Amino acid sequence: MTEADIRAMLCRAMEAGAVVKVFDPAIRKMLLETGEDIEIASLGMDSLARMEFSIAIEVETGVSLTPDDLLTHNTVNQLVAFFLKL
């Protein structure tokens, strides 16, 4: 997967997790177009959103990333780097 593919997948996973901020045009642009880093904590994911986000990632990629694993990745760019290494 390319960086663009990973960013698009993360965006879809955030949509599946009902992360409201992903629908903000500025956040979406940062995520999909500019590659600017976004703090995961700033996205306002509650525990249910983190679970749905994790499930969506696993369904799409086959990679199990638990909600607790998400805590080890503070930013979107760290998640992108994680998937680029796979």
Secondary structure, DSSP 8 states (H G I E B T S, - for coil): --HHHHHHHHHHHHHHTT-GGGGSHHHHHIIIII----BGGGG---HHHHHHHHHHHHHHHS----HHHHTT--BHHHHHHHHHH-
